[in-house]
Amino acid sequence: MPAAAPTPKELPLLPLRPGRAAVAALVALGLLTGIGCPAQAAVRASVLATVGGRLGPPMPLESPAQRIARLRSQAAKVQHTIDQMNNQVEVLVERYNANREALARTRTAQASTQHRIDLARRALSGAKQQLDQRVWAIYTGGSPFSALVGLLGATDLHEVLATAKYQEGVVQSDSSTLARIEHAKRALDALAAQIAAQRRAQESLQVELQRDRQQIEQQLSSQRAYLAHLAAEVRRAVEEERRRQEELRRQALARRLAALRAARLRAERAAAAQRASASHASASATSAGSPSTVAGRAVAFAMSQLGKPYEWGATGPGSYDCSGLTQTAYRYAGLAIPRVSSDQWNAGPHVSMGELRAGDLVFFATSLSDPGTIHHVGMYIGRGLMVEAPFTGANVRVSSIGRADYIGATRPTG
């Protein structure tokens, strides 16, 4: 009679190396998953405990609070990098806008110079024609010595004087014609040098514009590549953190503005008490926060552009960059202001944060002590908020002005 098959307890126990023991335990776990006995869970737990002992302690689970803290920390670092990239692009865009404005001015000056050249050429042609006529008259009427003959053939003193005066006028006319010719030639030489310089400047600006355009596209490409490598979870966390920080900025700025308004109101009331003119103080307080008609129209136009995409170098109507939006809004309102944000800084008197009115332009810079580093501008609409064309990939929107790079504000006057 054949021997019975050995039971699991009778299987020989062979010494296992640590790695093999872990593999064997995992195999056993796989086999045990097919066993339908009540002890299955207990056996599986025992095997997992054995594997855990072989492979090391299990990783601790992340609590919801820890996960939020981790994602916020990652989001803050990512947002800081994105903000730096956006600022670098804005600097390049504003330089591009400035060079494009300079190119437009050069082309206008060149057209003006060309018009002056045309006038000088016509003047020279007219003077030469007059001189040619004079030479022809001398040729057909006799040599200059005929004047002496005329004097010698005069019959009385009156005729002598008349002939001499006529000859003097002819000589003066000839000299004037020659002077006009020389003046026109000198003017043409100067204008030719001027238009040559303008053409060289134009060529240089075109080279700079091409360089700016390439640098902007390279920066945007780098930014897109950076964003593409972010995990979806981190991208969501960045957007959530951006909204959270925006709300915190709005709340903090609202408190600051409320304190500034309260301080201004106290000062106005104190001045009113000293002047015994409370009604005048009330009127001035009302007008201090009210936009002018022009500023009101500019704000209304800018707000009507909400949702339109940012596009560097654009001034509407379908898309805008930051200074393109503010310039177009004020142009619609009937006030001409410069194209570039750093030039818009000087488009009117500067106002403190506590004096802000709707329509004021608010500026942001790399260095708060140097307006030359301004790279962004928005339009104040009240309550610590601005309408702005922010950066590539975003649309015209309403945001808080409570940013760390806020440098100041200007009230446009043209």
Helices and strands as residue ranges (DSSP letters): G 8-10, H 18-32, H 40-55, H 64-141, H 146-152, H 157-228, H 232-275, H 278-288, H 293-304, H 322-332, H 341-344, E 350-351, G 353-355, E 361-365, G 371-373, E 374-382, E 385-388, E 397-400, E 406-410
